Amino acid sequence: KEMCMVLPATGFQQVDLHGGKPLVMVPRSIFEKYKAELKSSEAELKSSENAVRERQETSGALRALKSQAKQAKMLDLRLGEWRNMPESPELELETIARFSRPQRQEDVVQMDCTGWSSNSDMPYHLDHWYPPLGVLPSQSLQASVLDGCVTSENVVARRQGTDYGLCNDDYTCSQHFSSAMFSATFREKPLLHITYGQLYTGFYHMLVEILPRFVEYLPSLKQGDMDVLLPNSEDAKALAPLMSRLGVPRSSLIVANSKSPLCSKKVIFKVGLSSPMSPSSFVDLRSALSLPRPSEAGHVVILSRGSSSRALRNEGELAHALESLGHKVVVWHAHDSNLPETIDVLSKAELIVGAHGANLVNMLYAPPDTKVIEIVPQVPFPMVNSQYRTFAGALGFEYRAVGQHVSHADINFALKDTPAQAIRGYSVDIPKVKEAVASLLR
């Protein structure tokens, strides 16, 4: 509502934006109706919250818990407060070297993390580093704490009768944890908390940002000397077959439960301070996965998105057109139940084609020197879409982006704040993609 403004029905009006911009311009009648509906919704929400609060306050169990629980003292890493805790965590900071990535195409709009400087600030032919010039190099902080309890997001430790919550962002630092966490039995084996401080735990983030950082612990995990805490999400379930291939016993995989904290005599976790991505970690991960050396190669693999958002509607026609280039073309839809087959298909790839999305994560299993073409939807709102250009660079793959205009009919503008869901699906310019594929196969 702070971003709305009323304009006169006729004539002109000078507007001083002061660094901002109006996102919506509507007639006064619609604006007044919007304000009335907003006021009504806020009143209903407040009434609902009051009703819930009253039911909670009348709960005997809650009153009993409140009478015996103490709130943890939150320590903010950003303020250097972790060291203030008795027997403070052991910390080891790693600065990850900046690495080069494929050059951004002049005719394709690709954006990095929204917290970084806009790509428009830098000529496209100079934008080939990750993180971009002007952004600090990535850092990763490894921490281990004795006698800690964890949920899917948090770590709390008890020292001399005082409970300390270890936080490193505004959300976690605003939470309150009670001593009831410490009613759980402390496990003897160290517990590896792989998603601490991780805002996103989708399939892309699990495979690209989280899993590679913990390859160093594989020997202990494979021997059963350490357990690993997995987030309780659908995307995280895709890690189970990967963990199995890496030799981690199923008994060492523990799914997090926010209502039932886990406690261990030693909790190990990492904090990604600035979206770390390390080429060397992918080398180690690919080696640990024991990727096969194919008996045949030279395939063009189209990584399909199936029927999900941003799927290519003319995928079959694209495959048929690419067959004329003289290479075997395979359309493959990877999911967590066909990991062995996915690895086999990708091991034979010379070139990968895919629409922007987590399906492209599977380039992880492709041979060295694989070439990648990403079809990047061009939409009339900001969309972070440089992930796979960066990922291809980290793997040492040759990469090219092909921009594809998406018509308004294929966009649900009500979801534009979550661009990944806003694009329903679209058709690709087949001659344009075919030309790009042919140029990389020469």
N, C-alpha and C positions, 0 to 999 in steps of 0.2 A: 504493500500500500504506500510505502515511502517513495516508490518509483513511479507513481502515477501523477499526472498533472492534467488540469482542465484547460482546454484551448477554446477560444471563441468559435462560434459556428461559422462566422465569416471574417474576412479580413486577415491581418497578419499580427503576430505578436512576437516581440523579441524575448528570447529565453537565454539566461545566463546559466550554464550547466555546472560550472565550477568543478570540472573533472569528472562529472557523471553524465548520464544520458537517460532520457525517458525511454522506457522499454515499451510502454503502451500509451497510445493516444486515442481517446474515445469521446463520444458526445457526452455532455453533462448528465443526461438522463440515465445513460448506462452506468456512469461513474457513481451516481447517487444510489442506484439500485445495488451496485457492487458493495458500496459501503454499508448499506442496510443489511445485506445478506451476510457480510463479514461480521457485523455487530451481533447478529442473531447467532451465527456459528460460534462466536467467542463465548456468548452467554450459555449456549448449550454445552460447550466443552467445560466451562467452569462449573456448571451444575453437575455434570457427570463426574468431574474430578472430586468435587465435594462429597458426592455419594460414595465413591470408592474409598475416600479417606475416612468417612464415617464408619464404613464396614470394617476397615482395617483397624481403626482405633478400638472398636468393640471386640476385637479378637483377643481372647485370653492368651493364646499362644504368642501373639505378637507382643502383648504387654510383658509376658514372662521373658521373652528374648530381649526386649529393651532394658529390662531391669538388670540383666546379667551381662550385657554386651558393652564393650568399650570400643570406641571408634579408633581406627588406626590413624597415626600421624602421617600425613602425606609428605613425601620428600620428592622434590622436583629436580630431575637430572639437569635441566637447563640452567638451574641456579646453583649447581654444584652441591646440592644438599645430600646426595646419596652418601657422601663421605662423613656426614654428621651422625650416621647410625653406628652404634657400637658393632664391632665385627662387620664393617661395611663391605659391600660387594667388591670382589676382585674385578678390576676393569682392564681391558686391553683394547686400545683404539687402533683401527686400521684405516689408513687413507688410501683409497683406490685410485690408481693412475687413470687419468683421462685417456680415452681411446677414440680412434677415428671411426666414423661410420659412413655409410654411403652418402654421396652428395644428394641434397634435396633438389628435386626437379623444379624448375622455374614455374611450370604451368600447373603444379599440384599444391594445394594448400595442405600443409601438415603442421600440426601444433604439438609442442612439447608440454610438459607439466604446466598447468595454469599458474602455478606459483613462481614460474621462471619468466625471464624477459621474453617478450613476444619475438617470434621468428622474424617479424617484419622489421625489427631493429637491426638485423644483420643481413647483408646481401646473401642470396641463396647459395652462391658459389663458394662462400666462406663458411657456411653452416655445415660442418662435417666433423664436429667433435661432440663427445658425450662425457660429462655434461657440456652444454654449449659454453663458449667463451663468455665470460662475464658472470658465470655461475660457479660457486665454489666446488671443488672436486668432491666426489661422493665419499662418505665415511661410514664405517660400521663399527659398532662398539660391542665387544663381547663381555658379558658379565656372568659371574657365578656368585650365588649367595647361599649361605648355610642356613639350614632349618627354615625353609620357605614354604609357603602355600600359594597355589596358583589356581586361577580360573582360565578361561579361554583368552582373557586379555590382561590379567593383572598378576602381580607378584607382591606378596605381603610376608614380612618376616617379624618374628618376636624376639626382642632383646630386653632382658632384665625387667620383664613385666610390662614392657611397652611394645605395641604393635606398630610397625612402620610399613607404609605402602610406597612402593617404588614406582614413580610415574615419570613420564617425559612428554606429555602433551596436555593441552587444556582440558580435554574431556576426562582422561583418566585421573588427572590431579583434582578434579572436582568431585570424584566419587568418594564414598565413605564405606569402609570395610570394618566389620566387627570382629571381635575376638572369637566369635562362634566358628570362624574359619578353622581355628586350631583344634577343633574337636575331632578332626580327621586323624587317622593313623599315619604316622610318618613312615614313608617308604625308605628302605635301606639304599636302593639303587638310585644313582643320580637321575634326575628328570630333565629332559631336554625340552624346553618350551619354545617351539619354533615360530609362533605367531605373536610373540610379545610385541606390543606397540605397532602392530600391522593393521592399518586402517582397512585395507581390502584383502580378502582371502578368496577371491575368485580363482578360476582355473589358471588364468594367465599369471596372476600374482603368486600362486602356490608354486608353479613350475619355474618361473623366471626369477622371482625376487626372493623366495623363501628357501626352497629346497637346495639350490646350489650352495647356500651359505653354510650348510651343515654336512657337506660331504666329508669334512675332516673327522667327523664323529662316527663315520660308518664302521670302522673296525670295532669300536665298543658296542655299537648297536647290533652288529652281526653276531658278536659273541654273547649277546644277551646281558651285557654288563651295564646297560643304560636303557631307560625307557624314553619314548618320545610322545609328547602331547600333541594330538591333532585337533584342529577346530571342528566343532560339530556343525558341519555344513555340507550341502550336496557337492559343491565343488571340491571340498577337501577329500571326499571319498575317492576322488580320482588318484589320490596319492597312494592308496592302499596297494594297487597292483604295481606301482612303481617301487614302493618300498619292498614288496615281495621280490621283484626282479633284482633289486640292490642287495638282497640277502638278509633283510631285516625280518626277524621272526614276528609273526602276527601277535604273539604274546607281549611284545614290547611296544605295540601301538595302543595308545590310550586316547579315547575320545573325550574331549573336554566337556564338562557339565557345569554351567554357571551356578547351579544350586548345590553342587557337591564338589567343593574344592579338593584338590589333591595336594598333599604335603610330602615333602621329601627332605632328607638331611642335606641334599645339595641340589639346587635348581640352577640350570645353565640356560642362558638365553642371549639373544643378540638384539641390538637396537640399530635399525637402519636409519641413520641420521639424515640422509639425503638421497633416498631412492637408489641405493647402491646396485650396480650391475657390473660384474667383473668377468672379463673374458677368460681368465685363468680358472675361475670356478666352474665355468661351463666345460672347459677342457677336462677337468677332474671328474665332473658329473658324467660326461659322455664316456669317459674311460671306465668309470664304475658300472655303467649300464651294459658294458660288453656288447656294443652295437655290432651287428654282423657285417661281414664283408660279402656283398652279394655275388652270386654266380653270374648274374646279368645286371646291366645298368643302362643308363641312357633314357630312362622313362621321364615323361612329363606327368607330374602328379597334381591334380586339381584337388585342393583340400576343401571339401564341401562344408557348408554350414547347414545342410539338411533343410528343414523347414523353419529354422529359427529366424530371428530378426537379422536384417542385412544379408539375407540369402540371395544368391543370384538366380533370377527366374529363368534365364536362358542358359543355364549351366550345361545342359545336354548339347545344345547347339554349339556352344563354345568348345566342348570336347571334340565334337565332330570336325569343327574347323581346324583345330590344332593337329588332328591326325594327318592332315595333308602335308605337314612339315616333315614327315618321315620318322617320327618317334612314336613309340607306344604311349598312349594317353590313358591314365588311370584316374577315375573320379573316386575319391575316398572320403568317407565321413567317419572321423575318429571319435571314439568315446571310451569311457573308462572300462568297458567290458571287452574291448578288442585290442588291448595294448600290444600283445605279441604280433597280431596281424598288421597293426599300424606301423610298428617298427620295421617289419618285413617290407611293407610297401614303400616306406620312406627310404629304406636303405638302398633302393634301386633307382632313386630319383637323380636326375641330372638337373632338372628344373622344377620348381614348385610354383603353382599359381593359386592364389586364394584371395577372397574378399576380406577386407579388414575385419578382424575378430580373433577370438581365442583359438580358432581352428589353426591359425598360423603358428601357434606355440609348438605344434608338432614338427616344425622344421628342426627342432632339437635332435631328432633321430636321423636326419639326413647325413650323407657322407660329406667329408670336407670338400670345399670348392663348389658346393651346390649353388645354383642360381635361384633367386627368388623374385617373383613379380607379385606385388600387392596391389589389388584393386581398391583404391581409396575413395569412398563416397565423398562428394563435394556438396556440402549442405549450407544453408544460409544462417548457421549459428555456430558458435565455437565448439570444437570437438577435438579432444586430445587424441591424436592418431599417429604419433611417431614411434610408438612402442616397438613395432616389428621392424621398422627401419633400423632402430637402435639394436634390437635383438640380432638381426642379420649381421650387423657390423660386429657385435661381440663374438659371433660364431665365425667371422671371417668370410661370410658369404657375399657374393655379388648380388646387388639388389637394385630393383627399379620400381618406382611407384607409377601406377597408371590412374589418373584421376577420372572419376565417373560422376557426371552430374546426376543428381537424384531429383526427380520432379516432386512438386509439392504434394501431388496425389499419393506419393509413396512415403510421406512423412506424417507422423502423428505429432503435431506441434504442441499438444498438451504435455508431451514428454520431452520437450527440447532440453530441459535441464538435466535429463539423463539420456544423452544422445545415443548411447548404445541401444536403447530400446525404442528410440523415436523413429528409426528407419525401419519400415516394415519389410522391405525387400525391393529389389530393383533389377533392371536388365542392364547388361554391360555392352559396350560398343565392341563387338567381336572383332572387326578388322583392326581396331586400335590395339587390342590385347594381342592379337595374332602377330602384328608387326613388332611389338615389344618382345614377344617370345622368340620370334625368328632372329631378332638382332642379338639376343643373348646366347642363342644356340650356335651362332656362326663360329 
